Amino acid sequence: MSGLWIRDLDAPAPLRELFQLDLSGGEMAFTYLGWAGIVLRTREHAVALDLCQKNITRAEIKQIAELNVQCYGHTHWDHWHPPHAKALLKQTAAPILVEPAVVEERGSIPEKDLRAVTPGSPVEIGDVTVTGAVGVHPRPITMFHIEMPKLRLFHGGDSGHVPVTHLPADIAFVPTGVPSPSCSPESAVAMARDVGASIVVAVHGSDENMDDFRTLAASELPGVELVIPHPCQLVTLSLPGRA
């Protein structure tokens, strides 16, 4: 798959470094693992989204020191792998929140350890609230809005655009294209505009998708900080202020 932003699993991801960062209360950091895989930290919280056998190894799972929650948007192989989710559960005890259809493909994960996220029914995990939104994809897909005391994030998986103006976010991870048939640079820009994010991170696409997204976002998302990370890149940012 030449040109796709996927990671080489033989090259180590900086996950140990992510959890060793001494973050201030005004900072956040994340590691992009390719496809739509993200591990994100603030000083007080950590979340993981769409980790699978194609973007994280079992050895790297052991480097994840803690998680408040892990989320999976749909059952495709580049977003969901039951043995990896189970290993993360064992490593961190982080609840597994999923698109409802994922529950039926949970593998050997006990049903009690998965919880479906349905639109209109936010899930509270301590002081973290996870809200789902139905996306557009060949299989049922849920996009996630995660609210912590100092940060609201939106993760579009590899969905196409549907209106999500009801889910305002400070940082948005938006999918730009292939191999997904449902997302595109245009839908990624629309998604980012809907949630009003001041930091927008492009994921799940090709070199061409990322270039097109950069051009579109520069003109259609004025004042927004654009981040286009390569797989295995560790990014540290200041937490955005809210109006």
ZALOMI-210678 format. One record per residue (C-alpha): x, y, z; residue in one letter. Coordinates in Angstrom, 3 decimals, decimal comma. Layout:
N
<site><u>X</u><v>Y</v><w>Z</w><residuo>A</residuo></site>
...
This chain:
243
<site><u>0,000</u><v>0,000</v><w>0,000</w><residuo>M</residuo></site>
<site><u>2,457</u><v>2,568</v><w>-1,205</w><residuo>S</residuo></site>
<site><u>1,894</u><v>6,084</v><w>-0,001</w><residuo>G</residuo></site>
<site><u>-0,422</u><v>5,172</v><w>2,881</w><residuo>L</residuo></site>
<site><u>0,364</u><v>6,559</v><w>6,292</w><residuo>W</residuo></site>
<site><u>0,808</u><v>3,213</v><w>8,016</w><residuo>I</residuo></site>
<site><u>3,554</u><v>2,297</v><w>10,412</w><residuo>R</residuo></site>
<site><u>6,392</u><v>-0,159</v><w>10,180</w><residuo>D</residuo></site>
<site><u>5,882</u><v>-2,476</v><w>13,153</w><residuo>L</residuo></site>
<site><u>9,614</u><v>-3,267</v><w>13,139</w><residuo>D</residuo></site>
<site><u>10,343</u><v>0,357</v><w>14,098</w><residuo>A</residuo></site>
<site><u>9,604</u><v>1,086</v><w>17,777</w><residuo>P</residuo></site>
<site><u>6,840</u><v>3,528</v><w>18,643</w><residuo>A</residuo></site>
<site><u>7,726</u><v>6,078</v><w>21,361</w><residuo>P</residuo></site>
<site><u>5,098</u><v>4,901</v><w>23,833</w><residuo>L</residuo></site>
<site><u>7,471</u><v>4,536</v><w>26,763</w><residuo>R</residuo></site>
<site><u>8,634</u><v>8,081</v><w>26,061</w><residuo>E</residuo></site>
<site><u>5,026</u><v>9,286</v><w>25,939</w><residuo>L</residuo></site>
<site><u>4,382</u><v>8,037</v><w>29,454</w><residuo>F</residuo></site>
<site><u>7,701</u><v>9,342</v><w>30,754</w><residuo>Q</residuo></site>
<site><u>6,936</u><v>12,926</v><w>29,723</w><residuo>L</residuo></site>
<site><u>6,609</u><v>15,326</v><w>32,633</w><residuo>D</residuo></site>
<site><u>3,614</u><v>17,233</v><w>31,316</w><residuo>L</residuo></site>
<site><u>2,457</u><v>20,474</v><w>32,872</w><residuo>S</residuo></site>
<site><u>-1,215</u><v>21,088</v><w>33,579</w><residuo>G</residuo></site>
<site><u>-1,353</u><v>23,090</v><w>30,352</w><residuo>G</residuo></site>
<site><u>0,084</u><v>20,435</v><w>28,044</w><residuo>E</residuo></site>
<site><u>-0,998</u><v>17,299</v><w>26,251</w><residuo>M</residuo></site>
<site><u>0,896</u><v>14,759</v><w>24,191</w><residuo>A</residuo></site>
<site><u>-0,016</u><v>11,957</v><w>21,831</w><residuo>F</residuo></site>
<site><u>1,566</u><v>9,266</v><w>19,732</w><residuo>T</residuo></site>
<site><u>0,066</u><v>8,577</v><w>16,322</w><residuo>Y</residuo></site>
<site><u>0,363</u><v>4,899</v><w>15,408</w><residuo>L</residuo></site>
<site><u>-0,951</u><v>4,887</v><w>11,864</w><residuo>G</residuo></site>
<site><u>-4,432</u><v>4,231</v><w>10,487</w><residuo>W</residuo></site>
<site><u>-6,616</u><v>5,906</v><w>13,165</w><residuo>A</residuo></site>
<site><u>-4,636</u><v>4,690</v><w>16,182</w><residuo>G</residuo></site>
<site><u>-3,956</u><v>7,267</v><w>18,897</w><residuo>I</residuo></site>
<site><u>-2,626</u><v>7,163</v><w>22,461</w><residuo>V</residuo></site>
<site><u>-3,083</u><v>10,545</v><w>24,153</w><residuo>L</residuo></site>
<site><u>-2,058</u><v>11,901</v><w>27,558</w><residuo>R</residuo></site>
<site><u>-2,602</u><v>14,955</v><w>29,682</w><residuo>T</residuo></site>
<site><u>-1,008</u><v>15,255</v><w>33,092</w><residuo>R</residuo></site>
<site><u>-4,034</u><v>13,598</v><w>34,709</w><residuo>E</residuo></site>
<site><u>-5,548</u><v>11,368</v><w>31,999</w><residuo>H</residuo></site>
<site><u>-4,738</u><v>8,954</v><w>29,185</w><residuo>A</residuo></site>
<site><u>-6,905</u><v>7,462</v><w>26,444</w><residuo>V</residuo></site>
<site><u>-6,377</u><v>5,070</v><w>23,545</w><residuo>A</residuo></site>
<site><u>-8,385</u><v>4,907</v><w>20,329</w><residuo>L</residuo></site>
<site><u>-8,547</u><v>2,307</v><w>17,562</w><residuo>D</residuo></site>
<site><u>-5,458</u><v>0,310</v><w>18,497</w><residuo>L</residuo></site>
<site><u>-5,093</u><v>-2,968</v><w>16,618</w><residuo>C</residuo></site>
<site><u>-2,561</u><v>-5,565</v><w>15,522</w><residuo>Q</residuo></site>
<site><u>-1,603</u><v>-3,348</v><w>12,564</w><residuo>K</residuo></site>
<site><u>-0,517</u><v>-0,330</v><w>14,605</w><residuo>N</residuo></site>
<site><u>0,741</u><v>-1,583</v><w>17,968</w><residuo>I</residuo></site>
<site><u>2,672</u><v>-4,647</v><w>19,098</w><residuo>T</residuo></site>
<site><u>2,147</u><v>-6,708</v><w>22,240</w><residuo>R</residuo></site>
<site><u>5,496</u><v>-5,456</v><w>23,548</w><residuo>A</residuo></site>
<site><u>4,385</u><v>-1,851</v><w>23,063</w><residuo>E</residuo></site>
<site><u>1,141</u><v>-2,497</v><w>24,901</w><residuo>I</residuo></site>
<site><u>3,282</u><v>-3,281</v><w>27,944</w><residuo>K</residuo></site>
<site><u>4,778</u><v>0,237</v><w>27,693</w><residuo>Q</residuo></site>
<site><u>1,391</u><v>1,888</v><w>28,217</w><residuo>I</residuo></site>
<site><u>1,586</u><v>2,755</v><w>31,881</w><residuo>A</residuo></site>
<site><u>-2,042</u><v>3,716</v><w>32,419</w><residuo>E</residuo></site>
<site><u>-5,296</u><v>4,450</v><w>30,623</w><residuo>L</residuo></site>
<site><u>-8,617</u><v>5,839</v><w>31,709</w><residuo>N</residuo></site>
<site><u>-10,444</u><v>4,348</v><w>28,740</w><residuo>V</residuo></site>
<site><u>-9,902</u><v>2,577</v><w>25,414</w><residuo>Q</residuo></site>
<site><u>-12,328</u><v>3,128</v><w>22,518</w><residuo>C</residuo></site>
<site><u>-12,942</u><v>1,256</v><w>19,247</w><residuo>Y</residuo></site>
<site><u>-15,117</u><v>2,647</v><w>16,489</w><residuo>G</residuo></site>
<site><u>-15,878</u><v>-0,409</v><w>14,344</w><residuo>H</residuo></site>
<site><u>-14,949</u><v>-3,985</v><w>13,525</w><residuo>T</residuo></site>
<site><u>-12,599</u><v>-3,541</v><w>10,567</w><residuo>H</residuo></site>
<site><u>-9,171</u><v>-5,119</v><w>11,031</w><residuo>W</residuo></site>
<site><u>-7,337</u><v>-1,781</v><w>11,038</w><residuo>D</residuo></site>
<site><u>-9,398</u><v>-0,519</v><w>13,997</w><residuo>H</residuo></site>
<site><u>-10,252</u><v>-3,519</v><w>16,170</w><residuo>W</residuo></site>
<site><u>-8,399</u><v>-6,649</v><w>17,315</w><residuo>H</residuo></site>
<site><u>-9,884</u><v>-8,431</v><w>20,345</w><residuo>P</residuo></site>
<site><u>-6,612</u><v>-9,952</v><w>21,635</w><residuo>P</residuo></site>
<site><u>-4,969</u><v>-6,508</v><w>21,691</w><residuo>H</residuo></site>
<site><u>-7,919</u><v>-4,894</v><w>23,463</w><residuo>A</residuo></site>
<site><u>-7,865</u><v>-7,726</v><w>25,996</w><residuo>K</residuo></site>
<site><u>-4,117</u><v>-7,257</v><w>26,526</w><residuo>A</residuo></site>
<site><u>-4,666</u><v>-3,524</v><w>27,122</w><residuo>L</residuo></site>
<site><u>-7,416</u><v>-4,374</v><w>29,587</w><residuo>L</residuo></site>
<site><u>-5,054</u><v>-6,673</v><w>31,465</w><residuo>K</residuo></site>
<site><u>-2,252</u><v>-4,100</v><w>31,364</w><residuo>Q</residuo></site>
<site><u>-4,225</u><v>-1,031</v><w>32,444</w><residuo>T</residuo></site>
<site><u>-7,696</u><v>-2,171</v><w>33,615</w><residuo>A</residuo></site>
<site><u>-9,073</u><v>0,513</v><w>31,257</w><residuo>A</residuo></site>
<site><u>-12,734</u><v>-0,027</v><w>30,325</w><residuo>P</residuo></site>
<site><u>-13,346</u><v>-0,965</v><w>26,688</w><residuo>I</residuo></site>
<site><u>-15,959</u><v>1,243</v><w>25,008</w><residuo>L</residuo></site>
<site><u>-17,074</u><v>0,253</v><w>21,541</w><residuo>V</residuo></site>
<site><u>-19,437</u><v>0,726</v><w>18,633</w><residuo>E</residuo></site>
<site><u>-22,409</u><v>-1,561</v><w>19,442</w><residuo>P</residuo></site>
<site><u>-21,620</u><v>-3,992</v><w>16,612</w><residuo>A</residuo></site>
<site><u>-18,152</u><v>-4,599</v><w>18,075</w><residuo>V</residuo></site>
<site><u>-19,729</u><v>-6,352</v><w>21,070</w><residuo>V</residuo></site>
<site><u>-20,697</u><v>-9,230</v><w>18,772</w><residuo>E</residuo></site>
<site><u>-17,057</u><v>-9,615</v><w>17,648</w><residuo>E</residuo></site>
<site><u>-15,459</u><v>-9,448</v><w>21,074</w><residuo>R</residuo></site>
<site><u>-13,564</u><v>-12,732</v><w>20,716</w><residuo>G</residuo></site>
<site><u>-12,593</u><v>-14,067</v><w>24,144</w><residuo>S</residuo></site>
<site><u>-13,172</u><v>-10,748</v><w>25,947</w><residuo>I</residuo></site>
<site><u>-15,876</u><v>-11,261</v><w>28,577</w><residuo>P</residuo></site>
<site><u>-19,043</u><v>-9,368</v><w>27,745</w><residuo>E</residuo></site>
<site><u>-18,897</u><v>-7,595</v><w>31,105</w><residuo>K</residuo></site>
<site><u>-15,637</u><v>-5,914</v><w>30,068</w><residuo>D</residuo></site>
<site><u>-17,082</u><v>-4,248</v><w>26,948</w><residuo>L</residuo></site>
<site><u>-19,625</u><v>-1,477</v><w>26,942</w><residuo>R</residuo></site>
<site><u>-21,416</u><v>-0,251</v><w>23,855</w><residuo>A</residuo></site>
<site><u>-21,589</u><v>3,505</v><w>23,320</w><residuo>V</residuo></site>
<site><u>-24,874</u><v>4,585</v><w>21,781</w><residuo>T</residuo></site>
<site><u>-25,748</u><v>8,112</v><w>20,624</w><residuo>P</residuo></site>
<site><u>-27,598</u><v>10,087</v><w>23,255</w><residuo>G</residuo></site>
<site><u>-26,298</u><v>7,939</v><w>26,106</w><residuo>S</residuo></site>
<site><u>-22,948</u><v>9,312</v><w>27,341</w><residuo>P</residuo></site>
<site><u>-20,795</u><v>6,925</v><w>29,345</w><residuo>V</residuo></site>
<site><u>-19,046</u><v>8,258</v><w>32,437</w><residuo>E</residuo></site>
<site><u>-15,763</u><v>6,700</v><w>33,534</w><residuo>I</residuo></site>
<site><u>-14,760</u><v>8,647</v><w>36,631</w><residuo>G</residuo></site>
<site><u>-14,340</u><v>12,242</v><w>35,460</w><residuo>D</residuo></site>
<site><u>-14,132</u><v>11,226</v><w>31,787</w><residuo>V</residuo></site>
<site><u>-17,308</u><v>11,290</v><w>29,681</w><residuo>T</residuo></site>
<site><u>-17,499</u><v>9,449</v><w>26,357</w><residuo>V</residuo></site>
<site><u>-20,247</u><v>10,263</v><w>23,855</w><residuo>T</residuo></site>
<site><u>-20,817</u><v>8,469</v><w>20,570</w><residuo>G</residuo></site>
<site><u>-22,021</u><v>9,688</v><w>17,191</w><residuo>A</residuo></site>
<site><u>-23,099</u><v>7,476</v><w>14,290</w><residuo>V</residuo></site>
<site><u>-20,750</u><v>7,849</v><w>11,337</w><residuo>G</residuo></site>
<site><u>-20,783</u><v>6,824</v><w>7,668</w><residuo>V</residuo></site>
<site><u>-18,938</u><v>3,666</v><w>6,622</w><residuo>H</residuo></site>
<site><u>-19,583</u><v>0,281</v><w>4,952</w><residuo>P</residuo></site>
<site><u>-19,899</u><v>-1,225</v><w>8,440</w><residuo>R</residuo></site>
<site><u>-21,587</u><v>0,359</v><w>11,470</w><residuo>P</residuo></site>
<site><u>-19,196</u><v>2,961</v><w>12,876</w><residuo>I</residuo></site>
<site><u>-19,180</u><v>5,191</v><w>15,932</w><residuo>T</residuo></site>
<site><u>-17,199</u><v>8,399</v><w>16,253</w><residuo>M</residuo></site>
<site><u>-16,132</u><v>9,387</v><w>19,756</w><residuo>F</residuo></site>
<site><u>-16,244</u><v>12,590</v><w>21,770</w><residuo>H</residuo></site>
<site><u>-14,238</u><v>12,351</v><w>24,990</w><residuo>I</residuo></site>
<site><u>-14,489</u><v>15,057</v><w>27,622</w><residuo>E</residuo></site>
<site><u>-12,011</u><v>15,437</v><w>30,470</w><residuo>M</residuo></site>
<site><u>-11,854</u><v>18,327</v><w>32,950</w><residuo>P</residuo></site>
<site><u>-9,349</u><v>20,261</v><w>30,799</w><residuo>K</residuo></site>
<site><u>-9,760</u><v>18,798</v><w>27,336</w><residuo>L</residuo></site>
<site><u>-12,469</u><v>17,782</v><w>24,883</w><residuo>R</residuo></site>
<site><u>-11,356</u><v>15,580</v><w>22,002</w><residuo>L</residuo></site>
<site><u>-13,129</u><v>14,221</v><w>18,947</w><residuo>F</residuo></site>
<site><u>-12,059</u><v>11,116</v><w>17,013</w><residuo>H</residuo></site>
<site><u>-13,611</u><v>10,436</v><w>13,624</w><residuo>G</residuo></site>
<site><u>-12,163</u><v>6,953</v><w>13,062</w><residuo>G</residuo></site>
<site><u>-12,442</u><v>6,568</v><w>9,309</w><residuo>D</residuo></site>
<site><u>-15,983</u><v>7,813</v><w>8,938</w><residuo>S</residuo></site>
<site><u>-17,265</u><v>10,145</v><w>6,304</w><residuo>G</residuo></site>
<site><u>-18,813</u><v>13,432</v><w>7,371</w><residuo>H</residuo></site>
<site><u>-22,089</u><v>13,616</v><w>9,233</w><residuo>V</residuo></site>
<site><u>-23,097</u><v>16,743</v><w>11,176</w><residuo>P</residuo></site>
<site><u>-21,451</u><v>16,744</v><w>14,626</w><residuo>V</residuo></site>
<site><u>-21,915</u><v>20,360</v><w>15,662</w><residuo>T</residuo></site>
<site><u>-23,407</u><v>19,065</v><w>18,932</w><residuo>H</residuo></site>
<site><u>-19,990</u><v>17,708</v><w>19,945</w><residuo>L</residuo></site>
<site><u>-17,688</u><v>20,736</v><w>20,382</w><residuo>P</residuo></site>
<site><u>-14,045</u><v>19,766</v><w>20,843</w><residuo>A</residuo></site>
<site><u>-10,688</u><v>21,385</v><w>21,500</w><residuo>D</residuo></site>
<site><u>-8,734</u><v>18,841</v><w>19,441</w><residuo>I</residuo></site>
<site><u>-10,076</u><v>16,737</v><w>16,572</w><residuo>A</residuo></site>
<site><u>-8,536</u><v>13,681</v><w>14,952</w><residuo>F</residuo></site>
<site><u>-10,048</u><v>13,563</v><w>11,467</w><residuo>V</residuo></site>
<site><u>-9,640</u><v>10,897</v><w>8,746</w><residuo>P</residuo></site>
<site><u>-8,557</u><v>12,087</v><w>5,339</w><residuo>T</residuo></site>
<site><u>-9,006</u><v>9,108</v><w>3,015</w><residuo>G</residuo></site>
<site><u>-7,752</u><v>5,782</v><w>1,729</w><residuo>V</residuo></site>
<site><u>-8,041</u><v>2,916</v><w>2,296</w><residuo>P</residuo></site>
<site><u>-11,429</u><v>3,937</v><w>3,695</w><residuo>S</residuo></site>
<site><u>-14,127</u><v>4,409</v><w>1,020</w><residuo>P</residuo></site>
<site><u>-16,067</u><v>6,810</v><w>3,230</w><residuo>S</residuo></site>
<site><u>-13,686</u><v>9,586</v><w>4,265</w><residuo>C</residuo></site>
<site><u>-11,857</u><v>12,262</v><w>2,296</w><residuo>S</residuo></site>
<site><u>-9,976</u><v>15,530</v><w>2,792</w><residuo>P</residuo></site>
<site><u>-13,236</u><v>17,391</v><w>2,211</w><residuo>E</residuo></site>
<site><u>-15,160</u><v>15,388</v><w>4,817</w><residuo>S</residuo></site>
<site><u>-12,283</u><v>15,768</v><w>7,268</w><residuo>A</residuo></site>
<site><u>-12,402</u><v>19,560</v><w>6,928</w><residuo>V</residuo></site>
<site><u>-16,195</u><v>19,538</v><w>7,377</w><residuo>A</residuo></site>
<site><u>-15,871</u><v>17,369</v><w>10,479</w><residuo>M</residuo></site>
<site><u>-13,237</u><v>19,670</v><w>11,966</w><residuo>A</residuo></site>
<site><u>-15,361</u><v>22,726</v><w>11,222</w><residuo>R</residuo></site>
<site><u>-18,407</u><v>21,155</v><w>12,883</w><residuo>D</residuo></site>
<site><u>-16,685</u><v>20,517</v><w>16,206</w><residuo>V</residuo></site>
<site><u>-14,900</u><v>23,879</v><w>16,179</w><residuo>G</residuo></site>
<site><u>-11,538</u><v>22,421</v><w>17,190</w><residuo>A</residuo></site>
<site><u>-8,624</u><v>24,806</v><w>17,581</w><residuo>S</residuo></site>
<site><u>-6,184</u><v>21,924</v><w>16,948</w><residuo>I</residuo></site>
<site><u>-6,899</u><v>19,493</v><w>14,102</w><residuo>V</residuo></site>
<site><u>-4,862</u><v>16,331</v><w>13,546</w><residuo>V</residuo></site>
<site><u>-5,065</u><v>14,509</v><w>10,208</w><residuo>A</residuo></site>
<site><u>-5,039</u><v>10,696</v><w>10,290</w><residuo>V</residuo></site>
<site><u>-5,944</u><v>7,685</v><w>8,130</w><residuo>H</residuo></site>
<site><u>-4,960</u><v>8,609</v><w>4,605</w><residuo>G</residuo></site>
<site><u>-2,301</u><v>8,707</v><w>1,921</w><residuo>S</residuo></site>
<site><u>0,386</u><v>11,234</v><w>1,063</w><residuo>D</residuo></site>
<site><u>-1,967</u><v>12,725</v><w>-1,530</w><residuo>E</residuo></site>
<site><u>-4,878</u><v>12,838</v><w>0,953</w><residuo>N</residuo></site>
<site><u>-2,722</u><v>14,617</v><w>3,506</w><residuo>M</residuo></site>
<site><u>-1,484</u><v>17,151</v><w>0,957</w><residuo>D</residuo></site>
<site><u>-5,044</u><v>17,853</v><w>-0,196</w><residuo>D</residuo></site>
<site><u>-6,237</u><v>18,178</v><w>3,394</w><residuo>F</residuo></site>
<site><u>-3,427</u><v>20,605</v><w>4,226</w><residuo>R</residuo></site>
<site><u>-4,372</u><v>22,814</v><w>1,267</w><residuo>T</residuo></site>
<site><u>-8,098</u><v>22,757</v><w>2,030</w><residuo>L</residuo></site>
<site><u>-7,674</u><v>23,310</v><w>5,754</w><residuo>A</residuo></site>
<site><u>-5,331</u><v>26,235</v><w>5,248</w><residuo>A</residuo></site>
<site><u>-8,077</u><v>28,130</v><w>3,444</w><residuo>S</residuo></site>
<site><u>-11,219</u><v>26,759</v><w>5,136</w><residuo>E</residuo></site>
<site><u>-10,091</u><v>26,482</v><w>8,768</w><residuo>L</residuo></site>
<site><u>-8,512</u><v>29,880</v><w>9,458</w><residuo>P</residuo></site>
<site><u>-6,784</u><v>30,222</v><w>12,789</w><residuo>G</residuo></site>
<site><u>-6,745</u><v>26,466</v><w>13,395</w><residuo>V</residuo></site>
<site><u>-3,484</u><v>24,741</v><w>14,306</w><residuo>E</residuo></site>
<site><u>-2,944</u><v>21,877</v><w>11,847</w><residuo>L</residuo></site>
<site><u>-0,952</u><v>18,798</v><w>12,833</w><residuo>V</residuo></site>
<site><u>-0,154</u><v>16,143</v><w>10,236</w><residuo>I</residuo></site>
<site><u>1,928</u><v>13,555</v><w>12,088</w><residuo>P</residuo></site>
<site><u>3,769</u><v>10,643</v><w>10,578</w><residuo>H</residuo></site>
<site><u>3,174</u><v>7,219</v><w>12,120</w><residuo>P</residuo></site>
<site><u>5,175</u><v>6,707</v><w>15,317</w><residuo>C</residuo></site>
<site><u>5,550</u><v>10,443</v><w>15,843</w><residuo>Q</residuo></site>
<site><u>5,316</u><v>11,778</v><w>19,401</w><residuo>L</residuo></site>
<site><u>3,656</u><v>15,192</v><w>19,494</w><residuo>V</residuo></site>
<site><u>3,487</u><v>17,582</v><w>22,464</w><residuo>T</residuo></site>
<site><u>1,097</u><v>20,548</v><w>22,363</w><residuo>L</residuo></site>
<site><u>-0,258</u><v>23,237</v><w>24,604</w><residuo>S</residuo></site>
<site><u>-3,814</u><v>22,665</v><w>25,730</w><residuo>L</residuo></site>
<site><u>-6,039</u><v>25,023</v><w>23,738</w><residuo>P</residuo></site>
<site><u>-7,815</u><v>27,802</v><w>25,578</w><residuo>G</residuo></site>
<site><u>-11,583</u><v>27,931</v><w>25,319</w><residuo>R</residuo></site>
<site><u>-13,619</u><v>30,947</v><w>24,356</w><residuo>A</residuo></site>
